């Protein structure tokens, strides 16, 4: 396990901004002297506690470069908790209608995302329909499971703020959510899939 990185007194004052209220870096912790928790076993716990912490800064890239961040108070994927990231993803209208693709042991499951629902510490992702392509096959066939569940505290998504969203499901595989229009699977190429025709609203004359 990665241990926190010891910091020099000068870095603690000038970069971590110890004792400066909200400007103090959230990842500054006490160990053998003052240390940086980024990249350590304590990082995730700090991310989950960060929304209620007085120290709100995210002042640098962390070890080994310690490159200063231009806007330490900005929300970024590095300083947002798993819950904050999933809450943001749930607001992204550009993901609805885009394909969600899961890969498990070489098999691929894919379908257009219908909704994202957060209940407690669980997130549910539902597709309009789902198709499967077995490993080594070029054929897509209808699949009956249109929903994925995952536990938020142990599932950290990447790409939450823009672009494709990626995360791993424990003991299963990887999942990617594509923005709407990003090369969706053609339902006409899915064997056994029958979609109900959409009703077209007409105005009364």
Backbone as CSV, one residue per row, in Angstrom:
resi,resn,N_x,N_y,N_z,CA_x,CA_y,CA_z,C_x,C_y,C_z
1,UNK,0.825,-1.198,0.000,0.000,0.000,0.000,0.862,1.250,0.000
2,UNK,0.389,2.296,-0.713,1.145,3.525,-0.810,0.985,4.368,0.449
3,UNK,2.096,4.795,0.990,2.081,5.650,2.172,2.074,7.112,1.749
4,UNK,1.573,8.015,2.599,1.610,9.446,2.293,3.040,9.928,2.065
5,UNK,3.188,10.953,1.250,4.508,11.484,0.903,4.889,12.629,1.842
6,UNK,6.033,12.531,2.551,6.475,13.624,3.432,6.706,14.909,2.637
7,UNK,6.413,16.049,3.267,6.530,17.346,2.613,7.521,18.232,3.365
8,UNK,8.220,19.068,2.600,9.128,20.024,3.224,8.321,21.141,3.866
9,UNK,8.904,21.799,4.844,8.219,22.893,5.548,7.856,24.010,4.577
10,UNK,8.732,24.291,3.630,8.474,25.361,2.662,7.271,25.014,1.783
11,UNK,7.185,23.754,1.337,6.071,23.341,0.468,4.748,23.388,1.225
12,UNK,4.774,22.979,2.495,3.561,23.007,3.313,3.008,24.430,3.413
13,UNK,3.907,25.414,3.539,3.481,26.807,3.684,3.049,27.427,2.355
14,UNK,3.855,27.249,1.310,3.620,27.980,0.071,2.657,27.288,-0.888
15,UNK,2.697,25.948,-0.953,1.854,25.223,-1.899,0.612,24.646,-1.225
16,UNK,0.818,23.994,-0.086,-0.325,23.381,0.614,-1.133,24.419,1.379
17,UNK,-0.512,25.568,1.691,-1.185,26.690,2.352,-1.805,26.286,3.689
18,UNK,-0.990,25.629,4.494,-1.448,25.181,5.815,-1.900,26.368,6.670
19,UNK,-3.078,26.207,7.333,-3.589,27.236,8.221,-4.298,28.378,7.538
20,UNK,-4.637,28.212,6.258,-5.280,29.311,5.525,-6.725,28.984,5.156
21,UNK,-7.403,28.281,6.069,-8.835,28.044,5.915,-9.173,27.255,4.656
22,UNK,-10.174,27.717,3.884,-10.601,27.004,2.681,-9.494,26.822,1.645
23,UNK,-8.491,27.729,1.657,-7.398,27.632,0.690,-6.437,26.491,0.996
24,UNK,-6.475,25.980,2.215,-5.600,24.865,2.583,-5.964,23.630,1.775
25,UNK,-4.969,22.901,1.321,-5.213,21.714,0.499,-5.890,20.612,1.314
26,UNK,-6.936,20.030,0.736,-7.670,18.956,1.417,-6.806,17.735,1.674
27,UNK,-5.755,17.556,0.880,-4.956,16.340,0.924,-3.722,16.467,1.822
28,UNK,-3.647,17.571,2.559,-2.561,17.766,3.525,-2.937,17.075,4.825
29,UNK,-2.120,16.116,5.260,-2.411,15.370,6.489,-1.162,15.304,7.362
30,UNK,-1.383,14.992,8.628,-0.274,14.851,9.576,0.143,13.397,9.655
31,UNK,1.424,13.161,9.517,1.979,11.820,9.664,3.263,11.948,10.439
32,UNK,4.352,11.495,9.829,5.668,11.798,10.374,6.032,13.162,9.823
33,UNK,5.531,14.203,10.493,5.552,15.531,9.910,4.315,15.681,9.028
34,UNK,4.263,16.745,8.218,3.138,16.951,7.327,3.376,16.190,6.017
35,UNK,2.289,15.586,5.496,2.409,14.718,4.322,1.305,15.001,3.308
36,UNK,1.544,14.582,2.073,0.547,14.660,1.007,-0.129,13.296,0.880
37,UNK,-1.470,13.290,0.917,-2.216,12.031,0.855,-2.547,11.600,-0.566
38,UNK,-2.249,12.430,-1.555,-2.562,12.039,-2.937,-1.758,10.806,-3.329
39,UNK,-2.440,9.839,-3.933,-1.783,8.605,-4.340,-1.576,7.620,-3.206
40,UNK,-2.084,7.957,-2.020,-1.896,7.075,-0.862,-3.187,6.332,-0.531
41,UNK,-3.108,5.477,0.474,-4.280,4.701,0.902,-5.353,5.598,1.516
42,UNK,-5.009,6.847,1.838,-5.961,7.758,2.469,-6.703,8.643,1.469
43,UNK,-6.294,8.621,0.203,-6.858,9.558,-0.774,-8.368,9.393,-0.938
44,UNK,-8.847,8.150,-1.091,-10.267,7.931,-1.317,-11.100,8.380,-0.128
45,UNK,-10.622,8.114,1.079,-11.360,8.532,2.279,-11.488,10.052,2.332
46,UNK,-10.432,10.759,1.927,-10.475,12.221,1.909,-11.459,12.705,0.850
47,UNK,-11.469,12.061,-0.304,-12.414,12.446,-1.363,-13.861,12.335,-0.886
48,UNK,-14.161,11.295,-0.122,-15.522,11.112,0.366,-15.877,12.132,1.453
49,UNK,-14.893,12.561,2.235,-15.132,13.521,3.308,-15.041,14.963,2.831
50,UNK,-14.451,15.185,1.680,-14.090,16.527,1.234,-15.260,17.522,1.200
51,UNK,-16.464,17.115,0.795,-17.555,18.098,0.747,-17.850,18.773,2.086
52,UNK,-17.507,18.132,3.202,-17.793,18.706,4.523,-16.536,19.237,5.216
53,UNK,-15.397,19.189,4.548,-14.147,19.641,5.159,-14.001,21.158,5.051
54,UNK,-13.298,21.761,6.009,-13.006,23.198,5.938,-11.935,23.475,4.889
55,UNK,-10.954,22.572,4.772,-9.889,22.724,3.773,-10.427,22.264,2.414
56,UNK,-10.581,23.195,1.477,-11.206,22.893,0.189,-10.257,22.991,-0.995
57,UNK,-8.986,23.296,-0.733,-8.044,23.451,-1.828,-7.628,22.128,-2.459
58,UNK,-7.333,22.187,-3.747,-6.689,21.078,-4.468,-5.524,21.733,-5.188
59,UNK,-4.446,21.932,-4.471,-3.442,22.905,-4.862,-2.409,22.447,-5.870
60,UNK,-2.262,21.138,-6.056,-1.260,20.682,-7.010,-1.584,19.285,-7.518
61,UNK,-0.737,18.783,-8.409,-0.937,17.467,-9.008,-0.556,16.334,-8.071
62,UNK,0.086,16.672,-6.950,0.540,15.642,-6.023,1.900,15.100,-6.398
63,UNK,2.414,14.142,-5.615,3.748,13.592,-5.886,3.753,12.777,-7.172
64,UNK,4.872,12.734,-7.889,6.164,13.322,-7.478,6.399,14.738,-7.999
65,UNK,5.568,15.232,-8.979,5.856,16.522,-9.594,5.425,17.710,-8.741
66,UNK,4.299,17.575,-8.016,3.743,18.677,-7.235,3.524,19.912,-8.107
67,UNK,2.985,19.705,-9.298,2.747,20.819,-10.221,1.544,21.614,-9.737
68,UNK,1.690,22.924,-9.501,0.578,23.731,-8.978,-0.611,23.752,-9.938
69,UNK,-1.826,23.662,-9.375,-3.039,23.779,-10.173,-3.360,25.256,-10.381
70,UNK,-3.817,25.594,-11.574,-4.099,26.994,-11.895,-5.227,27.551,-11.028
71,UNK,-6.278,26.737,-10.809,-7.428,27.183,-10.028,-7.708,26.158,-8.927
72,UNK,-7.032,26.276,-7.788,-7.114,25.259,-6.730,-8.521,25.003,-6.201
73,UNK,-9.457,25.980,-6.353,-10.800,25.811,-5.814,-11.766,25.210,-6.831
74,UNK,-11.334,25.027,-8.069,-12.199,24.448,-9.092,-12.539,23.005,-8.768
75,UNK,-13.742,22.594,-9.178,-14.127,21.192,-9.070,-13.510,20.433,-10.245
76,UNK,-12.758,19.399,-9.942,-12.165,18.558,-10.970,-12.418,17.099,-10.601
77,UNK,-12.168,16.207,-11.537,-12.359,14.786,-11.236,-11.417,14.314,-10.142
78,UNK,-10.307,14.992,-9.966,-9.344,14.578,-8.944,-9.785,14.945,-7.541
79,UNK,-10.596,16.013,-7.401,-10.956,16.430,-6.046,-12.426,16.230,-5.716
80,UNK,-13.196,15.593,-6.605,-14.593,15.300,-6.330,-14.742,13.870,-5.809
81,UNK,-15.656,13.677,-4.894,-15.914,12.345,-4.360,-16.638,11.500,-5.402
82,UNK,-16.686,10.192,-5.170,-17.424,9.305,-6.077,-18.876,9.743,-6.212
83,UNK,-19.502,10.102,-5.085,-20.899,10.520,-5.114,-21.075,11.789,-5.948
84,UNK,-20.185,12.756,-5.776,-20.274,13.991,-6.559,-20.137,13.701,-8.051
85,UNK,-19.219,12.800,-8.398,-19.026,12.459,-9.809,-20.274,11.816,-10.388
86,UNK,-20.860,10.857,-9.667,-22.069,10.189,-10.173,-23.245,11.156,-10.236
87,UNK,-23.352,12.058,-9.275,-24.419,13.050,-9.318,-24.268,13.950,-10.540
88,UNK,-23.040,14.286,-10.875,-22.813,15.106,-12.070,-23.163,14.317,-13.334
89,UNK,-22.738,13.052,-13.391,-23.037,12.211,-14.547,-24.544,12.117,-14.761
90,UNK,-25.295,12.015,-13.666,-26.750,11.881,-13.768,-27.412,13.122,-14.360
91,UNK,-26.703,14.262,-14.367,-27.261,15.493,-14.937,-26.872,15.684,-16.403
92,UNK,-26.010,14.828,-16.918,-25.510,15.021,-18.287,-26.522,14.523,-19.330
93,UNK,-27.279,15.471,-19.893,-28.299,15.128,-20.890,-27.680,14.542,-22.155
94,UNK,-26.405,14.867,-22.415,-25.761,14.373,-23.645,-25.500,12.874,-23.612
95,UNK,-25.586,12.258,-22.414,-25.358,10.816,-22.322,-26.621,10.012,-22.635
96,UNK,-27.785,10.610,-22.419,-29.042,9.913,-22.660,-29.236,9.725,-24.173
97,UNK,-29.440,8.471,-24.556,-29.540,8.147,-25.977,-28.241,7.652,-26.564
98,UNK,-27.124,7.937,-25.868,-25.843,7.389,-26.293,-25.709,5.951,-25.828
99,UNK,-24.881,5.175,-26.488,-24.747,3.757,-26.135,-23.978,3.558,-24.833
100,UNK,-24.426,2.570,-24.057,-23.664,2.068,-22.919,-23.139,0.697,-23.298
101,UNK,-21.833,0.515,-23.182,-21.202,-0.737,-23.589,-20.481,-1.368,-22.407
102,UNK,-20.777,-2.644,-22.159,-20.110,-3.404,-21.098,-19.344,-4.566,-21.716
103,UNK,-18.149,-4.821,-21.206,-17.316,-5.916,-21.698,-17.070,-6.879,-20.550
104,UNK,-17.430,-8.148,-20.766,-17.256,-9.171,-19.739,-16.709,-10.444,-20.373
105,UNK,-15.496,-10.816,-19.989,-14.842,-12.037,-20.490,-14.865,-12.122,-22.022
106,UNK,-14.670,-11.002,-22.687,-14.617,-10.975,-24.145,-15.946,-10.735,-24.820
107,UNK,-17.056,-10.970,-24.119,-18.379,-10.691,-24.669,-18.696,-9.202,-24.506
108,UNK,-19.450,-8.656,-25.472,-19.786,-7.228,-25.449,-21.297,-7.063,-25.378
109,UNK,-21.745,-6.187,-24.488,-23.173,-5.877,-24.330,-23.349,-4.385,-24.592
110,UNK,-24.372,-4.048,-25.391,-24.485,-2.645,-25.794,-25.935,-2.248,-26.043
111,UNK,-26.265,-0.986,-25.729,-27.599,-0.467,-25.986,-27.665,1.003,-25.615
112,UNK,-28.678,1.739,-26.115,-28.797,3.180,-25.846,-29.281,3.467,-24.434
113,UNK,-28.561,4.347,-23.742,-28.871,4.675,-22.352,-30.215,5.408,-22.256
114,UNK,-31.054,4.941,-21.341,-32.391,5.521,-21.165,-32.450,6.442,-19.952
115,UNK,-31.888,5.996,-18.830,-31.926,6.817,-17.618,-30.821,6.403,-16.647
116,UNK,-30.479,7.371,-15.765,-29.528,7.141,-14.674,-30.234,7.534,-13.385
117,UNK,-30.307,6.602,-12.444,-31.013,6.854,-11.192,-30.086,6.555,-10.012
118,UNK,-29.983,7.515,-9.090,-29.181,7.326,-7.876,-30.121,7.161,-6.695
119,UNK,-29.965,6.051,-5.985,-30.735,5.783,-4.778,-29.778,5.376,-3.666
120,UNK,-29.652,6.254,-2.663,-28.699,5.982,-1.594,-27.284,5.911,-2.145
121,UNK,-26.605,4.789,-1.926,-25.233,4.617,-2.400,-25.176,3.724,-3.644
122,UNK,-26.298,3.582,-4.335,-26.343,2.743,-5.526,-26.779,3.560,-6.731
123,UNK,-26.167,3.289,-7.870,-26.574,3.933,-9.118,-27.060,2.862,-10.083
124,UNK,-28.183,3.153,-10.726,-28.774,2.245,-11.709,-28.710,2.911,-13.075
125,UNK,-28.213,2.164,-14.079,-28.131,2.663,-15.449,-28.948,1.735,-16.339
126,UNK,-29.976,2.293,-16.984,-30.911,1.492,-17.768,-30.851,1.871,-19.243
127,UNK,-30.894,0.861,-20.100,-30.890,1.104,-21.545,-32.279,0.858,-22.132
128,UNK,-32.538,1.459,-23.308,-33.808,1.245,-24.017,-33.953,-0.224,-24.414
129,UNK,-32.873,-0.799,-24.877,-32.782,-2.205,-25.247,-31.317,-2.605,-25.162
130,UNK,-31.050,-3.884,-25.244,-29.674,-4.352,-25.103,-29.373,-5.461,-26.101
131,UNK,-28.139,-5.476,-26.569,-27.691,-6.501,-27.510,-26.365,-7.082,-27.038
132,UNK,-26.107,-8.332,-27.446,-24.875,-9.014,-27.054,-24.123,-9.472,-28.298
133,UNK,-22.803,-9.316,-28.250,-21.935,-9.882,-29.278,-20.921,-10.770,-28.582
134,UNK,-21.024,-12.068,-28.822,-20.148,-13.028,-28.164,-18.714,-12.876,-28.652
135,UNK,-17.769,-13.251,-27.806,-16.353,-13.174,-28.163,-16.088,-13.959,-29.441
136,UNK,-15.408,-13.336,-30.389,-15.066,-13.978,-31.655,-16.156,-13.929,-32.707
137,UNK,-17.313,-13.353,-32.366,-18.438,-13.282,-33.304,-18.606,-11.861,-33.831
138,UNK,-19.187,-11.737,-35.020,-19.521,-10.430,-35.585,-21.015,-10.145,-35.490
139,UNK,-21.769,-11.083,-34.914,-23.221,-10.972,-34.898,-23.734,-10.430,-33.568
140,UNK,-24.628,-9.448,-33.655,-25.297,-8.917,-32.473,-26.645,-9.599,-32.322
141,UNK,-26.987,-10.033,-31.098,-28.273,-10.652,-30.827,-28.940,-9.950,-29.647
142,UNK,-30.257,-9.982,-29.615,-31.022,-9.339,-28.545,-30.640,-9.941,-27.192
143,UNK,-30.510,-9.080,-26.188,-30.176,-9.486,-24.831,-31.235,-8.919,-23.890
144,UNK,-31.625,-9.686,-22.890,-32.766,-9.296,-22.060,-32.428,-8.443,-20.847
145,UNK,-31.172,-8.336,-20.505,-30.804,-7.527,-19.336,-30.510,-6.094,-19.770
146,UNK,-31.387,-5.163,-19.414,-31.237,-3.771,-19.835,-30.772,-2.848,-18.712
147,UNK,-30.256,-3.406,-17.626,-29.911,-2.553,-16.484,-28.614,-3.016,-15.822
148,UNK,-27.843,-2.020,-15.389,-26.611,-2.261,-14.646,-26.699,-1.516,-13.324
149,UNK,-26.306,-2.169,-12.243,-26.243,-1.546,-10.928,-24.788,-1.542,-10.455
150,UNK,-24.427,-0.501,-9.723,-23.109,-0.504,-9.107,-23.147,0.296,-7.821
151,UNK,-22.244,-0.040,-6.901,-22.158,0.611,-5.608,-21.244,1.824,-5.712
152,UNK,-21.752,2.988,-5.391,-21.018,4.235,-5.605,-19.708,4.323,-4.821
153,UNK,-19.653,3.967,-3.531,-18.392,4.114,-2.789,-17.220,3.344,-3.391
154,UNK,-17.485,2.233,-4.093,-16.376,1.440,-4.632,-16.246,1.579,-6.151
155,UNK,-17.037,2.461,-6.771,-16.989,2.606,-8.236,-16.692,4.050,-8.592
156,UNK,-15.466,4.311,-9.016,-15.062,5.677,-9.362,-15.027,5.830,-10.878
157,UNK,-15.904,6.665,-11.440,-15.930,6.841,-12.887,-14.862,7.820,-13.375
158,UNK,-14.439,7.635,-14.618,-13.514,8.566,-15.270,-14.247,9.205,-16.442
159,UNK,-13.899,10.450,-16.753,-14.555,11.145,-17.848,-15.902,11.718,-17.463
160,UNK,-16.142,11.878,-16.154,-17.462,12.298,-15.683,-17.840,13.700,-16.148
161,UNK,-16.878,14.599,-16.229,-17.194,15.996,-16.513,-17.406,16.278,-17.987
162,UNK,-16.862,15.459,-18.849,-17.091,15.631,-20.287,-16.638,14.365,-21.008
163,UNK,-17.122,14.164,-22.222,-16.704,13.022,-23.023,-17.272,11.702,-22.542
164,UNK,-16.621,10.616,-22.924,-17.066,9.273,-22.564,-16.819,8.993,-21.080
165,UNK,-17.761,8.298,-20.458,-17.638,7.930,-19.048,-17.221,6.465,-18.973
166,UNK,-16.205,6.179,-18.179,-15.704,4.803,-18.047,-15.618,4.421,-16.574
167,UNK,-15.971,3.167,-16.277,-15.810,2.647,-14.922,-15.734,1.129,-14.985
168,UNK,-15.259,0.536,-13.903,-15.124,-0.921,-13.809,-16.142,-1.478,-12.835
169,UNK,-16.748,-2.606,-13.207,-17.647,-3.329,-12.321,-16.867,-4.466,-11.666
170,UNK,-16.899,-4.514,-10.348,-16.143,-5.500,-9.595,-16.480,-6.917,-10.048
171,UNK,-15.459,-7.696,-10.360,-15.558,-9.104,-10.761,-16.295,-9.310,-12.086
172,UNK,-16.601,-8.236,-12.802,-17.312,-8.382,-14.081,-16.470,-7.860,-15.235
173,UNK,-16.299,-6.554,-15.330,-15.518,-6.000,-16.427,-15.675,-4.487,-16.503
174,UNK,-15.397,-3.936,-17.678,-15.416,-2.494,-17.859,-16.697,-2.036,-18.540
175,UNK,-17.083,-0.787,-18.268,-18.267,-0.187,-18.865,-17.894,1.180,-19.428
176,UNK,-18.407,1.484,-20.620,-18.205,2.792,-21.235,-19.556,3.352,-21.659
177,UNK,-19.821,4.619,-21.302,-21.026,5.310,-21.751,-20.598,6.358,-22.778
178,UNK,-21.155,6.259,-23.978,-20.820,7.175,-25.059,-21.842,8.313,-25.123
179,UNK,-21.394,9.544,-25.377,-22.364,10.624,-25.583,-23.279,10.318,-26.761
180,UNK,-24.478,10.860,-26.731,-25.460,10.619,-27.779,-24.892,10.994,-29.152
181,UNK,-25.053,10.065,-30.107,-24.584,10.306,-31.461,-23.178,9.832,-31.723
182,UNK,-22.517,9.286,-30.701,-21.134,8.824,-30.859,-21.126,7.358,-31.319
183,UNK,-21.502,7.154,-32.587,-21.460,5.822,-33.214,-22.324,4.799,-32.481
184,UNK,-23.621,5.097,-32.363,-24.537,4.148,-31.738,-24.676,2.881,-32.576
185,UNK,-24.917,1.762,-31.895,-25.181,0.508,-32.589,-26.516,0.605,-33.319
186,UNK,-26.531,0.218,-34.597,-27.749,0.241,-35.408,-28.677,-0.890,-34.952
187,UNK,-29.892,-0.574,-34.459,-30.796,-1.625,-33.991,-31.196,-2.604,-35.092
188,UNK,-31.109,-2.176,-36.347,-31.445,-3.061,-37.467,-30.433,-4.187,-37.641
189,UNK,-29.285,-4.059,-36.992,-28.246,-5.081,-37.094,-28.298,-6.071,-35.927
190,UNK,-29.319,-5.928,-35.072,-29.433,-6.790,-33.898,-30.465,-7.876,-34.165
191,UNK,-30.017,-9.117,-34.203,-30.898,-10.256,-34.476,-31.894,-10.446,-33.330
192,UNK,-33.178,-10.551,-33.683,-34.219,-10.802,-32.690,-34.779,-9.559,-32.034
193,UNK,-34.238,-8.372,-32.357,-34.713,-7.135,-31.743,-35.873,-6.564,-32.541
194,UNK,-36.990,-6.336,-31.877,-38.160,-5.742,-32.511,-38.547,-4.504,-31.708
195,UNK,-38.396,-3.350,-32.298,-38.715,-2.107,-31.606,-40.121,-1.659,-31.960
196,UNK,-40.822,-1.144,-30.959,-42.144,-0.600,-31.215,-42.011,0.705,-31.989
197,UNK,-42.841,0.894,-33.018,-42.763,2.149,-33.775,-43.122,3.334,-32.887
198,UNK,-42.387,4.417,-33.032,-42.644,5.606,-32.229,-43.885,6.330,-32.740
199,UNK,-44.715,6.811,-31.821,-45.896,7.568,-32.189,-45.490,8.980,-32.592
200,UNK,-46.033,9.421,-33.700,-45.741,10.776,-34.183,-46.923,11.670,-33.835
201,UNK,-46.689,12.700,-33.045,-47.753,13.599,-32.650,-48.122,14.532,-33.806
202,UNK,-49.389,14.653,-34.042,-49.861,15.577,-35.100,-50.778,16.616,-34.484
203,UNK,-50.705,17.804,-34.994,-51.528,18.885,-34.478,-52.897,18.853,-35.107
204,UNK,-53.916,19.188,-34.309,-55.269,19.225,-34.827,-55.501,20.500,-35.617
205,UNK,-56.147,20.366,-36.762,-56.435,21.539,-37.594,-57.838,22.055,-37.271
